[in-house]
Amino acid sequence: MDTRVEHLGTTTTAVEHVEVLIVGAGISGIGSAVHLQNNCPTRSYVVLEAQAGYGGTWRTHRYPGVRSDSDLYTFGYRFKPWTSAPIASGAEIQKYLGEVIDDHHLERHIRFEHHVESAEWSSDEQRWTVRARRTDTGASVQWSANFLWMCQGYYRHDRGYTPEWPGIDRFKGPVVHPQTWPEDLDYRDKRVVIIGSGATAATLAPAIANDCAHVTVLQRSPTYYWSGENRNELADQLRDLEIPEEWIHEIVRRSNLKNLHDLTQLTFDEPDFAKESLIELVRAALPDGYDVERHFTPRYRPWRQRLAFVPDGDLFKDIAAGRASMVTDEIDSFSEQGIVLKSGEELYADIIVTATGFNLSVLGDIAFSIDGAPLDLAETVTYRGMMFTGVPNLVWIFGYFRASWTLRVDLIGDFVCRLLRHMDELGVTRVTPQLRREDEAAPVLGWLDPEDFNPGYMMRSMDLMPHRLDRPEWQLSQDYWSERDLLPLADLDDGCLRYG
């Protein structure tokens, strides 16, 4: 690691230099560091993390019951076997990530409490200069790097999304967002209303239902749920046969991916059948006569938003037992005692939880510039959902919505290391995506096709995101099953990447 000294007016600032700088020590950053270390072992690198510890999402989210909504055989890394129940708690995932850090001795590369504020590319120096603030001391620090690997996630960790409802200030009790859950919140014997219908609401409601007077999940419209035992029968059988855990991990991983592929394909090929099948699973888990049409029948086809998994049917069991209930309506306003609905009904509450999603963060809300000009990512076109036209030596990890995020961490890790080695072979220091002549007349489209996938957090922020073209090189693929075959074979000299 090199150190150079930069004079800024009367201030002397030491600038440490590394070949690769990774931003974020969550599941993307930790996985990327392992891939870099294993596949490009001679390259110096550092990981800058704003929080006081590793984990990203799994450190930020501390609400009761927080858990994965993907199975850990696919959400875990391909290089680290998962040995517990498929759906894991936040604490179990944190432990898993800690083991990865220990196994690969990553701790010496991670700098916690380093909040990155700006990143400036200089074509003259052929490097990035990254300015960060120490959140523990307030001191400013600088790093320079040949290559930036952005792994900071895609939402703001410090503040979740809460709509501006009329009269919310009138409510006398606590209004809590799960993303900033107070450790001292006492919900015992309290009436709790959870606003939202996604994975967070489906997780939180059963986690607190036994302790609350009652939990009500208030949703504007239903979402798709699917349920099953929180165990993997194939994994259990293989363990009974004393198969090594590395083999079990790979076999179960492939089996789960095949099952998920078949389900996803079914939602495209036979959407009505897939919809009815999912709804019938819910109907079977609820008491006879329950109004499934109103509360569990979405208006959209499956997989236009994520499916919410209910391990062991816990949410449905609480509804059947009377500990929890679903209300499908819209909010008119808040009162001192709760929420007034557009139907005229009032939901009384002691605590209101706004499980209403998060705010998108584009490249960590970092101020980027290229040769002194501010970077507006919305003016770029994405290269394979990870790089951007006109932006040199930078990759952003953006994972899959219909499959585990980590699957793409592994694929991009392979790709970036292959790209770095290719640059060495060419004897170049810069790589920048550029449209080819045959691409320039192609229609410029939004980051995502809303007819394909349209969660609220993306639709609210599409104007901040890069654009895409109607060809695979210039879009974010959401098809892991094709990308796992195509990305390793992507031609690095097909004209999409300009070297220098």
Secondary structure as the mmCIF struct_conf table of DSSP 4:
data_model
#
loop_
_struct_conf.conf_type_id
_struct_conf.id
_struct_conf.beg_label_comp_id
_struct_conf.beg_label_asym_id
_struct_conf.beg_label_seq_id
_struct_conf.end_label_comp_id
_struct_conf.end_label_asym_id
_struct_conf.end_label_seq_id
STRN STRN1 ASP A 2 LEU A 8
TURN_TY1_P TURN_TY1_P1 GLY A 9 THR A 10
STRN STRN2 THR A 11 VAL A 23
BEND BEND1 GLY A 26 GLY A 26
HELX_RH_AL_P HELX_RH_AL_P1 ILE A 27 ASN A 39
BEND BEND2 CYS A 40 CYS A 40
TURN_TY1_P TURN_TY1_P2 PRO A 41 THR A 42
STRN STRN3 TYR A 45 LEU A 48
BEND BEND3 ALA A 50 TYR A 54
TURN_TY1_P TURN_TY1_P3 GLY A 56 GLY A 56
HELX_RH_AL_P HELX_RH_AL_P2 THR A 57 THR A 60
BEND BEND4 TYR A 63 TYR A 63
TURN_TY1_P TURN_TY1_P4 PRO A 64 GLY A 65
STRN STRN4 ARG A 67 ARG A 67
BEND BEND5 ASP A 69 SER A 70
HELX_RH_AL_P HELX_RH_AL_P3 LEU A 72 PHE A 75
BEND BEND6 GLY A 76 GLY A 76
TURN_TY1_P TURN_TY1_P5 ARG A 78 PHE A 79
BEND BEND7 LYS A 80 LYS A 80
BEND BEND8 SER A 84 SER A 84
BEND BEND9 PRO A 86 ILE A 87
STRN STRN5 SER A 89 SER A 89
HELX_RH_AL_P HELX_RH_AL_P4 GLY A 90 ASP A 103
TURN_TY1_P TURN_TY1_P6 HIS A 104 HIS A 105
HELX_RH_3T_P HELX_RH_3T_P1 LEU A 106 HIS A 109
STRN STRN6 ILE A 110 ARG A 111
BEND BEND10 GLU A 113 GLU A 113
STRN STRN7 HIS A 114 SER A 122
TURN_TY1_P TURN_TY1_P7 SER A 123 GLN A 126
STRN STRN8 ARG A 127 ARG A 134
TURN_TY1_P TURN_TY1_P8 THR A 135 THR A 137
STRN STRN9 SER A 140 MET A 150
BEND BEND11 GLN A 152 GLN A 152
BEND BEND12 TYR A 154 TYR A 154
STRN STRN10 TYR A 155 GLY A 160
TURN_TY1_P TURN_TY1_P9 PRO A 166 GLY A 167
HELX_RH_3T_P HELX_RH_3T_P2 ILE A 168 ARG A 170
BEND BEND13 GLY A 173 GLY A 173
STRN STRN11 VAL A 175 VAL A 176
HELX_RH_3T_P HELX_RH_3T_P3 PRO A 178 THR A 180
TURN_TY1_P TURN_TY1_P10 GLU A 183 ASP A 184
TURN_TY1_P TURN_TY1_P11 ARG A 188 ASP A 189
STRN STRN12 ARG A 191 ILE A 195
BEND BEND14 GLY A 198 GLY A 198
HELX_RH_AL_P HELX_RH_AL_P5 ALA A 199 ILE A 208
TURN_TY1_P TURN_TY1_P12 ALA A 209 ASP A 211
BEND BEND15 CYS A 212 ALA A 213
STRN STRN13 HIS A 214 GLN A 219
BEND BEND16 ARG A 220 SER A 221
STRN STRN14 TYR A 225 GLY A 228
BEND BEND17 ASN A 230 ARG A 231
HELX_RH_AL_P HELX_RH_AL_P6 GLU A 233 ASP A 240
TURN_TY1_P TURN_TY1_P13 LEU A 241 GLU A 242
HELX_RH_AL_P HELX_RH_AL_P7 GLU A 245 ASP A 269
BEND BEND18 GLU A 270 GLU A 270
HELX_RH_AL_P HELX_RH_AL_P8 PRO A 271 ALA A 285
BEND BEND19 LEU A 286 LEU A 286
TURN_TY1_P TURN_TY1_P14 ASP A 288 GLY A 289
HELX_RH_AL_P HELX_RH_AL_P9 VAL A 292 HIS A 295
BEND BEND20 PHE A 296 PHE A 296
BEND BEND21 ARG A 299 TYR A 300
TURN_TY1_P TURN_TY1_P15 PRO A 302 TRP A 303
BEND BEND22 ARG A 304 GLN A 305
HELX_LH_PP_P HELX_LH_PP_P1 ARG A 306 LEU A 307
STRN STRN15 ALA A 308 PRO A 311
TURN_TY1_P TURN_TY1_P16 ASP A 312 GLY A 313
HELX_RH_AL_P HELX_RH_AL_P10 ASP A 314 ALA A 321
TURN_TY1_P TURN_TY1_P17 GLY A 322 GLY A 322
BEND BEND23 ARG A 323 ARG A 323
STRN STRN16 ALA A 324 THR A 328
STRN STRN17 ILE A 331 PHE A 334
BEND BEND24 GLU A 336 GLN A 337
STRN STRN18 GLY A 338 LEU A 341
TURN_TY1_P TURN_TY1_P18 LYS A 342 SER A 343
BEND BEND25 GLY A 344 GLY A 344
STRN STRN19 GLU A 346 TYR A 348
BEND BEND26 ASP A 350 ASP A 350
STRN STRN20 ILE A 351 THR A 354
STRN STRN21 PHE A 358 LEU A 360
HELX_RH_3T_P HELX_RH_3T_P4 VAL A 362 ASP A 365
STRN STRN22 ALA A 367 ILE A 370
TURN_TY1_P TURN_TY1_P19 ASP A 371 GLY A 372
STRN STRN23 ALA A 373 PRO A 374
HELX_LH_PP_P HELX_LH_PP_P2 LEU A 375 LEU A 375
HELX_RH_3T_P HELX_RH_3T_P5 LEU A 377 GLU A 379
BEND BEND27 THR A 380 THR A 380
STRN STRN24 VAL A 381 VAL A 381
STRN STRN25 THR A 382 TYR A 383
TURN_TY1_P TURN_TY1_P20 ARG A 384 MET A 386
STRN STRN26 MET A 387 PHE A 388
TURN_TY1_P TURN_TY1_P21 THR A 389 GLY A 390
BEND BEND28 ASN A 393 ASN A 393
STRN STRN27 LEU A 394 TRP A 396
BEND BEND29 PHE A 401 ALA A 403
HELX_RH_AL_P HELX_RH_AL_P11 TRP A 405 LEU A 426
TURN_TY1_P TURN_TY1_P22 GLY A 427 GLY A 427
BEND BEND30 THR A 429 THR A 429
STRN STRN28 VAL A 431 PRO A 433
HELX_RH_3T_P HELX_RH_3T_P6 ARG A 437 ASP A 439
TURN_TY1_P TURN_TY1_P23 GLU A 440 ALA A 441
BEND BEND31 ALA A 442 ALA A 442
HELX_LH_PP_P HELX_LH_PP_P3 PRO A 443 VAL A 444
STRN STRN29 LEU A 445 LEU A 445
BEND BEND32 TRP A 447 LEU A 448
TURN_TY1_P TURN_TY1_P24 PRO A 450 ASP A 452
HELX_RH_AL_P HELX_RH_AL_P12 GLY A 456 MET A 459
TURN_TY1_P TURN_TY1_P25 ARG A 460 SER A 461
HELX_RH_3T_P HELX_RH_3T_P7 MET A 462 LEU A 464
BEND BEND33 MET A 465 MET A 465
STRN STRN30 HIS A 467 ARG A 468
BEND BEND34 ASP A 470 ARG A 471
HELX_RH_3T_P HELX_RH_3T_P8 PRO A 472 TRP A 474
BEND BEND35 GLN A 475 GLN A 475
HELX_RH_AL_P HELX_RH_AL_P13 TYR A 480 LEU A 486
HELX_RH_3T_P HELX_RH_3T_P9 LEU A 487 LEU A 489
TURN_TY1_P TURN_TY1_P26 LEU A 492 ASP A 493
BEND BEND36 ASP A 494 CYS A 496
STRN STRN31 LEU A 497 TYR A 499
#
